[in-house]
Amino acid sequence: MASKRRRIVVGVLAGLGVVVAGGVVFVNAKIAPTGTGYYVKNLCSAVFVDGLDEDRVKAEDLRPYWYVQGSVDREAQTASARLFGLAKRTAVYREGLGCTLAIGKDVETLRAEAPRFDPRPAGADAPWPVGEVVSPEPVAGVDYEALADALDYGFAEPDPERPLLTRAIVVVYADRLVGERYAEGIDASSPLLGWSMTKSLNATLVGILVGQGKLDLHAPAPVPAWQGEGDPRAAITLDQLMRMSSGLAFEEVYGPLSDATRMLFEVEDAAAVAIDMPLAHTPDTVWSYSSGTSNILGWIVRQAVEAEVEGGPGTEAAWAHYASFPRRVLFDPVGMDTAIMEPDPSGTFVASSFSHMSARDWARFGLLHLHDGVWQGQRILPEGWVEYVSTASPTAPMGQYGGQWWLNVGAPEDPSERRFPSSPRDILNASGFQGQAVIVVPSRDAVIVRLGMSHARDHLDLDGLITRVLAALPEPEPTTEPETP
């Protein structure tokens, strides 16, 4: 009897050992890489792109991920992380490209693939926004005391247990920089993460290619994987991708084993995750916010740009041509000298999420759209493009989304039901998930930029910030309706 009990105990312990070992393998292969990938990518970018101190990044940016162990190698310009010794991930910094996870390729391969970029132009010694000289002369009608109170509101920390970590606010009125404030250790030249504001940035690249005749909004999206006989995805247009109404079965959920986190932190080719998705709905019938959609658009931009090079997509010359594309057509012409978009290991910019630039440069990006895509007399975007991205998608139930930009139009049956209930309805908003925002307000000739690392985003009152800033600016002159004969 005792021998039988021993055999049972040994069997149970062996079974438990198998379960535990299997669990460790599963966690190491499927769950932990999400956490370590997120951690190390953001650690690398915050230190090497944004210039932040490693300890600060761990305490602020990565505060919810205290259980991950990460470190930075400044000499090698890499960052590494593990979760209790499991699922090691490494990210490498490359000049001009920011940080990329070493997935499917090792650090040496990624570094060898990086093209050399021309030096960025020196900042112009000219008044902002062309240069960095901010005039001390007050702008008529601006209530600077009220504006200072609005900035106080934007930087307030009402709950220290749930910090908002605002790092920069910039206010532009009538093309003048009338207010700005920065957190300690941040200044006017500090690049900061935009997260999903990258979607609006990539949409601008799409618009430039549309203006050049290299992409057609209303034609089927040029995705070869969808062109097989009988594939219903062949009907998806570029316009439907832009408006988040493609019908693709992509879930915008962030956590272990989710579509979004696998796409961003676990694979070599981010766009491929979304391209491989089947249809969940008939195209143009359901609005569904999707970072996967944005990365398909980013992949399409790459193919269109690389096609300009002899030999076409896939060649070293083609990738170098593509890697410098945002600089050539957008960043340099608009003077966004701190701007960087970061690619996945396959070399495609992660159009859903990975871009950095200073608050002043984000404000320049907003000004470009405030002025219908024209910068200092030079048309960057095709005529009508800003109107297109500012027009609510018919499938967006609250009129909350246009062409890769958030809107404040309101529900068709009740315009008061909108994202920012107290703010103007004509707002065009690039939005990042930790409260990053570029707010373009055409009716008030204003751009407001707010950057930070708000883990408690539900406590962030952007509507309150917007209304307080606008209250400090001159009221628009009433328009006179022409008399009806």
Backbone torsions as a table, in degrees:
resi	resn	phi	psi	omega
1	MET	NA	-45.3	179.0
2	ALA	-61.2	-40.8	178.8
3	SER	-62.4	-38.9	180.0
4	LYS	-66.2	-41.4	178.8
5	ARG	-62.4	-40.6	178.2
6	ARG	-60.8	-42.2	179.6
7	ARG	-63.1	-38.8	178.8
8	ILE	-64.5	-46.5	-179.8
9	VAL	-60.4	-45.3	179.6
10	VAL	-61.4	-41.6	179.4
11	GLY	-63.5	-43.5	178.7
12	VAL	-63.2	-45.2	179.6
13	LEU	-62.8	-39.7	178.5
14	ALA	-63.8	-42.4	178.1
15	GLY	-62.1	-43.6	177.2
16	LEU	-61.7	-37.8	178.5
17	GLY	-62.4	-41.1	178.7
18	VAL	-64.2	-43.3	179.3
19	VAL	-62.0	-46.4	-179.9
20	VAL	-62.3	-45.6	-179.8
21	ALA	-62.2	-42.1	178.0
22	GLY	-64.1	-38.5	177.8
23	GLY	-63.6	-41.7	178.5
24	VAL	-62.2	-43.8	179.1
25	VAL	-61.8	-44.3	-179.4
26	PHE	-62.9	-46.7	179.7
27	VAL	-61.8	-43.7	-178.4
28	ASN	-65.2	-34.8	-174.9
29	ALA	-90.6	-33.0	-168.5
30	LYS	-116.7	-31.7	-172.7
31	ILE	-106.1	-53.6	-176.1
32	ALA	-58.3	-36.8	-178.7
33	PRO	-58.7	-27.6	176.5
34	THR	-63.9	-49.4	-178.9
35	GLY	-65.7	-45.1	-179.3
36	THR	-70.3	-34.0	177.5
37	GLY	-65.1	-46.8	177.3
38	TYR	-58.9	-47.4	-175.5
39	TYR	-60.9	-51.7	-171.7
40	VAL	-73.3	-34.6	177.9
41	LYS	-62.4	-46.2	-178.3
42	ASN	-72.3	-34.3	175.7
43	LEU	-62.8	-47.4	-179.0
44	CYS	-60.4	-48.9	-176.6
45	SER	-66.6	-42.1	-178.2
46	ALA	-64.4	-35.9	-179.0
47	VAL	-80.1	-50.2	-170.9
48	PHE	-89.6	-26.6	177.9
49	VAL	-94.7	-50.1	-174.5
50	ASP	-86.1	-14.1	176.4
51	GLY	75.2	25.6	-179.1
52	LEU	-89.7	155.5	178.4
53	ASP	-70.8	138.8	-177.0
54	GLU	-56.8	-44.5	-178.5
55	ASP	-64.7	-37.2	178.3
56	ARG	-64.9	-42.4	-179.9
57	VAL	-60.9	-43.5	179.7
58	LYS	-66.1	-37.2	-177.3
59	ALA	-77.6	-29.6	-175.2
60	GLU	-109.2	-67.7	-175.1
61	ASP	-60.8	-39.3	-173.0
62	LEU	-109.2	19.7	-177.3
63	ARG	-52.2	-43.9	-178.5
64	PRO	-68.6	-12.3	-175.1
65	TYR	-109.6	43.1	-176.7
66	TRP	-60.7	-22.7	-175.4
67	TYR	-81.6	-7.0	177.2
68	VAL	-91.8	140.1	178.4
69	GLN	-104.0	117.5	-177.8
70	GLY	-133.2	159.2	179.1
71	SER	-152.3	160.5	-178.7
72	VAL	-117.3	136.2	173.0
73	ASP	-109.9	99.8	-174.8
74	ARG	-67.7	-33.3	-179.9
75	GLU	-67.8	-44.8	179.7
76	ALA	-81.7	-12.4	-176.3
77	GLN	56.0	51.7	176.9
78	THR	-134.7	163.9	171.1
79	ALA	-134.0	147.7	-179.6
80	SER	-135.0	154.1	178.8
81	ALA	-150.8	151.1	174.5
82	ARG	-138.4	158.8	173.3
83	LEU	-113.9	101.9	-176.0
84	PHE	50.3	44.1	177.4
85	GLY	84.1	-3.6	-176.9
86	LEU	-104.9	163.2	167.5
87	ALA	52.8	54.0	179.4
88	LYS	-62.1	134.0	173.2
89	ARG	-127.8	146.5	178.2
90	THR	-130.2	141.1	173.6
91	ALA	-123.4	145.0	-176.8
92	VAL	-120.7	137.2	175.1
93	TYR	-90.8	134.2	175.4
94	ARG	-130.0	129.6	-176.3
95	GLU	-54.8	128.2	178.3
96	GLY	86.3	-13.6	-178.2
97	LEU	-120.0	-6.5	-177.6
98	GLY	71.3	-145.2	-174.4
99	CYS	-109.2	144.5	-179.6
100	THR	-137.2	137.6	175.9
101	LEU	-69.9	138.1	177.7
102	ALA	-85.2	83.0	178.9
103	ILE	-122.3	122.7	-177.8
104	GLY	80.0	-13.0	177.8
105	LYS	-143.7	145.9	177.2
106	ASP	-85.5	172.1	-176.1
107	VAL	-58.7	-42.9	-177.7
108	GLU	-63.1	-39.5	179.2
109	THR	-65.5	-45.9	179.3
110	LEU	-60.9	-41.0	-179.4
111	ARG	-67.1	-38.5	-179.8
112	ALA	-68.3	-28.3	-178.7
113	GLU	-76.8	-19.2	-172.4
114	ALA	-66.8	126.8	176.6
115	PRO	-74.5	162.3	175.1
116	ARG	-90.7	135.5	-178.9
117	PHE	-104.9	148.1	173.2
118	ASP	-66.2	149.8	177.2
119	PRO	-57.3	144.1	179.2
120	ARG	-74.4	147.2	-179.0
121	PRO	-63.2	145.4	178.1
122	ALA	-67.4	144.1	179.0
123	GLY	-60.7	134.6	-176.7
124	ALA	-70.0	136.9	175.0
125	ASP	-83.8	71.5	-174.2
126	ALA	-145.8	163.7	179.0
127	PRO	-59.7	143.9	175.0
128	TRP	-64.8	138.4	17.9
129	PRO	-94.9	-4.9	178.5
130	VAL	-67.5	-44.8	177.6
131	GLY	-118.4	-156.2	-176.4
132	GLU	-112.4	7.2	-178.8
133	VAL	-82.8	115.7	-179.5
134	VAL	-99.1	121.2	-177.6
135	SER	-66.3	135.4	177.4
136	PRO	-79.0	-9.8	-178.1
137	GLU	-69.9	129.6	179.4
138	PRO	-67.4	151.5	177.3
139	VAL	-92.0	129.9	-177.0
140	ALA	-56.2	133.0	174.9
141	GLY	90.9	-12.6	180.0
142	VAL	-82.7	128.4	176.8
143	ASP	-90.5	95.5	-173.1
144	TYR	-69.5	-28.5	176.7
145	GLU	-67.7	-44.2	177.7
146	ALA	-66.0	-34.4	178.5
147	LEU	-67.1	-39.5	176.6
148	ALA	-62.7	-39.1	177.0
149	ASP	-63.6	-37.4	178.8
150	ALA	-65.2	-40.1	177.3
151	LEU	-66.8	-37.8	174.2
152	ASP	-56.9	-44.1	-179.5
153	TYR	-62.8	-41.2	-179.0
154	GLY	-66.9	-27.3	-179.1
155	PHE	-98.7	-1.8	-176.8
156	ALA	-66.1	150.0	176.5
157	GLU	-121.0	83.7	-175.5
158	PRO	-66.9	-22.8	-179.5
159	ASP	-136.0	98.5	-177.5
160	PRO	-57.9	-24.2	178.6
161	GLU	-74.9	-17.3	179.3
162	ARG	-131.2	70.7	-172.0
163	PRO	-65.5	143.8	177.7
164	LEU	-91.3	-24.8	173.0
165	LEU	51.0	49.5	172.9
166	THR	-64.6	132.8	-177.3
167	ARG	-114.6	-23.0	-179.6
168	ALA	-160.7	139.4	169.3
169	ILE	-134.4	131.0	176.8
170	VAL	-128.1	135.9	179.1
171	VAL	-122.9	127.5	178.9
172	VAL	-120.1	131.4	175.7
173	TYR	-135.0	131.5	178.7
174	ALA	51.8	41.3	178.4
175	ASP	67.5	10.6	176.9
176	ARG	-110.0	137.3	175.4
177	LEU	-80.3	103.6	-172.3
178	VAL	-99.9	-13.2	178.7
179	GLY	-160.0	140.1	173.5
180	GLU	-158.0	149.1	177.4
181	ARG	-151.7	148.1	-176.6
182	TYR	-133.8	148.8	173.3
183	ALA	-70.2	163.0	178.9
184	GLU	-56.4	133.6	179.0
185	GLY	84.4	-2.1	177.8
186	ILE	-115.0	142.8	176.3
187	ASP	-140.3	-172.2	-173.7
188	ALA	-65.1	-17.3	-178.8
189	SER	-104.5	4.1	-175.6
190	SER	-78.5	118.3	172.5
191	PRO	-67.8	142.7	178.5
192	LEU	-137.2	150.0	-175.2
193	LEU	-65.3	137.0	178.8
194	GLY	-102.4	-14.9	-173.2
195	TRP	47.9	-124.7	-171.6
196	SER	-73.3	-2.3	168.9
197	MET	-62.6	-18.5	175.8
198	THR	-60.6	-29.4	177.4
199	LYS	-59.2	-45.4	179.8
200	SER	-68.7	-34.1	176.9
201	LEU	-63.9	-46.9	179.1
202	ASN	-66.2	-34.9	176.8
203	ALA	-59.4	-33.7	177.5
204	THR	-65.9	-38.0	175.6
205	LEU	-66.0	-39.0	174.9
206	VAL	-59.4	-45.4	-179.8
207	GLY	-60.0	-39.8	178.3
208	ILE	-62.8	-42.7	179.2
209	LEU	-68.5	-35.0	174.4
210	VAL	-62.9	-43.3	178.6
211	GLY	-63.2	-29.3	178.1
212	GLN	-84.0	-1.8	-179.1
213	GLY	77.9	15.3	-177.2
214	LYS	-95.5	-12.8	173.5
215	LEU	-135.8	150.1	-179.4
216	ASP	-123.8	116.5	-176.3
217	LEU	-56.8	-36.9	-169.4
218	HIS	-102.0	6.3	174.4
219	ALA	-90.6	158.6	174.0
220	PRO	-54.6	139.0	-179.1
221	ALA	-59.3	133.3	-176.7
222	PRO	-77.4	71.3	179.6
223	VAL	-117.8	102.0	-175.7
224	PRO	-54.5	-33.8	-177.7
225	ALA	-63.1	-16.7	-179.2
226	TRP	-97.9	1.1	-170.9
227	GLN	-94.8	7.5	178.6
228	GLY	-66.0	155.9	-177.9
229	GLU	-59.2	126.4	177.3
230	GLY	80.3	3.9	-179.7
231	ASP	-77.6	114.8	-177.4
232	PRO	-66.5	-16.2	179.6
233	ARG	-71.2	-14.8	179.0
234	ALA	-61.6	-20.0	-178.5
235	ALA	-83.0	-11.0	-177.6
236	ILE	-66.6	128.0	179.5
237	THR	-97.1	163.9	175.2
238	LEU	-60.0	-39.2	179.0
239	ASP	-60.1	-41.8	179.7
240	GLN	-67.5	-35.7	173.2
241	LEU	-64.0	-43.3	-180.0
242	MET	-60.5	-37.3	-173.5
243	ARG	-96.1	9.8	178.6
244	MET	60.3	37.3	179.0
245	SER	-127.6	33.2	-177.7
246	SER	-71.3	-26.6	-176.2
247	GLY	87.4	-0.3	-179.1
248	LEU	-67.4	145.2	-175.1
249	ALA	-85.1	66.7	178.5
250	PHE	-110.6	128.3	-179.1
251	GLU	-98.8	121.4	178.4
252	GLU	-84.3	68.9	-179.6
253	VAL	-123.7	138.1	-177.6
254	TYR	-114.1	112.7	-179.6
255	GLY	171.8	175.2	-179.6
256	PRO	-55.9	137.8	175.3
257	LEU	69.8	10.4	179.7
258	SER	-86.7	159.0	178.7
259	ASP	-57.5	-48.4	-172.4
260	ALA	-66.0	-45.7	-177.7
261	THR	-71.9	-35.9	175.2
262	ARG	-60.7	-42.6	-179.1
263	MET	-61.7	-43.0	-173.0
264	LEU	-84.7	-30.5	-167.6
265	PHE	-129.8	5.0	-174.5
266	GLU	-132.4	-4.6	-175.3
267	VAL	-129.2	161.7	179.0
268	GLU	-77.0	-37.1	-174.9
269	ASP	-119.1	100.3	-174.8
270	ALA	-63.3	-43.6	-176.2
271	ALA	-62.6	-32.0	-176.7
272	ALA	-61.2	-32.5	179.0
273	VAL	-59.8	-45.8	-178.7
274	ALA	-76.4	-38.1	179.8
275	ILE	-60.0	-34.3	-177.4
276	ASP	-77.8	-6.9	-177.3
277	MET	-71.1	142.6	173.5
278	PRO	-78.9	174.7	173.5
279	LEU	-78.5	137.3	170.7
280	ALA	-102.6	-23.9	-178.8
281	HIS	-142.5	158.1	172.2
282	THR	-62.4	133.4	-179.7
283	PRO	-53.2	140.7	175.9
284	ASP	70.2	27.2	175.5
285	THR	-117.0	-22.9	-177.2
286	VAL	-135.4	132.8	174.1
287	TRP	-89.1	130.5	179.9
288	SER	-147.9	112.3	-179.1
289	TYR	-60.8	129.5	-171.4
290	SER	-149.0	114.1	172.4
291	SER	-66.1	-27.4	176.0
292	GLY	-60.7	-42.2	177.2
293	THR	-57.1	-43.8	-178.8
294	SER	-64.2	-36.9	179.7
295	ASN	-73.7	-26.8	170.4
296	ILE	-64.4	-43.5	177.3
297	LEU	-60.3	-41.0	177.5
298	GLY	-62.1	-40.2	177.6
299	TRP	-64.5	-40.1	178.5
300	ILE	-64.0	-41.0	176.2
301	VAL	-58.4	-45.1	-179.1
302	ARG	-59.6	-46.6	-178.4
303	GLN	-61.6	-41.4	-178.9
304	ALA	-66.0	-39.1	-178.2
305	VAL	-73.7	-42.8	-178.7
306	GLU	-68.3	-24.2	178.2
307	ALA	-66.9	-15.9	178.6
308	GLU	-73.0	-16.5	-174.1
309	VAL	-98.0	139.7	177.4
310	GLU	-58.1	130.3	-176.0
311	GLY	99.9	-22.3	172.8
312	GLY	73.9	-171.1	-177.4
313	PRO	-56.1	144.7	175.6
314	GLY	102.9	-13.6	179.7
315	THR	-89.9	159.2	179.2
316	GLU	-62.2	-41.3	179.7
317	ALA	-64.9	-38.4	-179.2
318	ALA	-65.4	-41.2	-179.7
319	TRP	-67.8	-38.2	177.7
320	ALA	-63.0	-39.1	178.4
321	HIS	-64.0	-42.2	179.4
322	TYR	-69.1	-42.9	-176.2
323	ALA	-59.9	-29.9	179.6
324	SER	-93.7	-1.1	-174.9
325	PHE	-58.5	-49.9	179.9
326	PRO	-57.7	-36.4	178.0
327	ARG	-65.6	-47.5	-174.1
328	ARG	-62.9	-43.1	-169.3
329	VAL	-99.5	-16.0	-175.0
330	LEU	-133.4	-59.3	-171.4
331	PHE	-62.7	-52.2	-177.8
332	ASP	-67.4	-45.5	179.4
333	PRO	-60.0	-32.3	-177.4
334	VAL	-95.6	-1.8	178.7
335	GLY	74.9	25.9	178.1
336	MET	-86.6	71.1	-166.9
337	ASP	-72.5	-18.0	-179.4
338	THR	-95.4	-2.9	-170.2
339	ALA	-72.7	136.6	176.0
340	ILE	-141.3	134.6	166.7
341	MET	-108.1	141.6	-174.5
342	GLU	-109.2	134.8	-179.3
343	PRO	-91.2	161.4	169.1
344	ASP	-79.2	177.4	-177.7
345	PRO	-61.9	-22.3	178.6
346	SER	-77.5	-12.8	178.5
347	GLY	103.4	-1.8	179.4
348	THR	-90.5	131.3	177.6
349	PHE	-57.5	135.6	179.2
350	VAL	-79.2	88.4	-168.5
351	ALA	-69.5	-12.1	179.5
352	SER	-84.2	-23.8	-159.4
353	SER	-150.2	-26.4	-164.2
354	PHE	-112.6	90.9	172.6
355	SER	-147.7	154.4	-178.7
356	HIS	-140.9	142.0	166.9
357	MET	-167.7	167.1	-178.2
358	SER	-70.5	161.0	178.1
359	ALA	-59.9	-37.4	177.9
360	ARG	-64.9	-37.6	179.2
361	ASP	-72.2	-36.3	172.3
362	TRP	-61.2	-35.8	177.9
363	ALA	-66.3	-38.6	175.6
364	ARG	-60.6	-41.1	177.5
365	PHE	-59.8	-42.7	176.5
366	GLY	-63.9	-41.9	178.9
367	LEU	-61.2	-37.8	177.3
368	LEU	-55.6	-40.6	-179.7
369	HIS	-80.2	-30.2	174.6
370	LEU	-60.9	-32.7	-177.4
371	HIS	-103.0	33.6	172.2
372	ASP	59.0	33.1	176.5
373	GLY	80.8	14.0	178.9
374	VAL	-109.0	132.0	179.4
375	TRP	-121.0	113.2	177.8
376	GLN	49.7	45.1	177.1
377	GLY	87.0	-8.9	-179.7
378	GLN	-101.9	123.7	178.9
379	ARG	-77.8	116.9	179.1
380	ILE	-93.8	-43.0	-179.6
381	LEU	-105.7	148.7	-179.5
382	PRO	-64.2	149.6	178.5
383	GLU	-57.3	133.6	-180.0
384	GLY	92.6	-10.5	-176.8
385	TRP	-67.0	-43.9	-179.6
386	VAL	-64.1	-37.8	175.4
387	GLU	-62.2	-39.5	179.2
388	TYR	-61.9	-51.6	-177.1
389	VAL	-69.8	-18.1	-179.6
390	SER	-90.7	-2.2	-178.6
391	THR	-93.0	126.5	-175.3
392	ALA	-63.5	136.5	174.3
393	SER	-64.4	133.3	-180.0
394	PRO	-58.5	-23.9	-178.5
395	THR	-88.7	-7.6	-179.8
396	ALA	-80.4	114.0	-169.2
397	PRO	-63.7	-28.3	179.5
398	MET	-107.9	16.3	-175.4
399	GLY	58.1	31.9	-170.0
400	GLN	-92.5	-1.3	-175.3
401	TYR	-145.1	139.0	176.2
402	GLY	-114.0	-119.9	179.5
403	GLY	-102.3	82.3	-178.6
404	GLN	65.9	19.4	172.5
405	TRP	-129.4	144.7	171.9
406	TRP	-81.9	147.5	-178.3
407	LEU	-124.2	174.5	179.2
408	ASN	-129.6	32.7	-173.6
409	VAL	-66.3	-42.7	-176.9
410	GLY	99.3	163.7	179.9
411	ALA	-65.8	142.1	-177.9
412	PRO	-54.5	-39.6	-177.8
413	GLU	-85.0	-13.7	-179.3
414	ASP	-152.4	88.0	-177.1
415	PRO	-59.4	-16.0	178.4
416	SER	-76.2	-14.3	178.5
417	GLU	-88.2	93.4	-174.0
418	ARG	-150.3	171.3	-174.7
419	ARG	-59.1	-45.6	-179.1
420	PHE	-118.2	86.2	-170.4
421	PRO	-60.1	-29.3	-175.9
422	SER	-96.0	0.6	-173.5
423	SER	-108.4	162.8	-177.9
424	PRO	-57.7	148.3	-176.9
425	ARG	-76.3	-15.4	-175.7
426	ASP	-90.2	12.3	-178.7
427	ILE	-62.2	138.0	170.0
428	LEU	-114.2	123.9	-167.4
429	ASN	-130.8	115.4	166.0
430	ALA	-85.8	130.9	-168.7
431	SER	-134.4	133.9	175.2
432	GLY	-113.2	154.9	-166.2
433	PHE	-73.1	-13.0	175.2
434	GLN	-105.5	30.4	174.5
435	GLY	87.4	12.1	173.7
436	GLN	-70.0	136.5	-175.5
437	ALA	-153.3	135.9	163.2
438	VAL	-114.2	116.1	-176.9
439	ILE	-109.1	112.0	177.7
440	VAL	-101.4	124.5	-176.7
441	VAL	-123.1	86.7	-176.1
442	PRO	-57.1	-38.3	-176.9
443	SER	-67.4	-15.4	179.5
444	ARG	-117.9	8.3	178.5
445	ASP	52.7	43.9	-171.0
446	ALA	-135.8	152.5	171.3
447	VAL	-132.4	132.3	177.8
448	ILE	-122.6	129.6	177.7
449	VAL	-117.4	130.7	173.9
450	ARG	-129.2	124.4	178.9
451	LEU	-124.7	143.2	179.6
452	GLY	-178.0	-169.4	-177.7
453	MET	-131.7	61.6	-172.7
454	SER	-83.4	101.5	176.3
455	HIS	-73.0	-27.3	177.6
456	ALA	-100.9	66.4	-173.0
457	ARG	-64.0	-26.0	179.5
458	ASP	-65.9	-15.7	176.8
459	HIS	-93.8	-4.4	-177.3
460	LEU	-86.0	123.1	-176.7
461	ASP	-104.8	78.5	178.3
462	LEU	-66.8	-35.8	178.1
463	ASP	-59.0	-43.8	178.2
464	GLY	-64.3	-38.8	177.6
465	LEU	-64.3	-46.0	-178.7
466	ILE	-60.0	-49.1	-176.9
467	THR	-64.4	-36.6	179.0
468	ARG	-69.0	-40.1	177.7
469	VAL	-64.5	-47.7	-177.4
470	LEU	-64.7	-30.9	177.8
471	ALA	-65.5	-22.5	179.4
472	ALA	-87.3	-8.4	-178.7
473	LEU	-100.1	157.5	-179.8
474	PRO	-59.3	142.2	174.6
475	GLU	-68.9	143.2	177.7
476	PRO	-66.6	147.5	177.3
477	GLU	-68.6	138.8	179.9
478	PRO	-62.8	138.4	178.0
479	THR	-85.0	142.8	179.3
480	THR	-100.0	117.6	179.5
481	GLU	-72.6	134.6	178.3
482	PRO	-63.2	142.4	179.8
483	GLU	-67.0	138.4	177.3
484	THR	-83.7	123.4	-178.2
485	PRO	-66.1	NA	NA
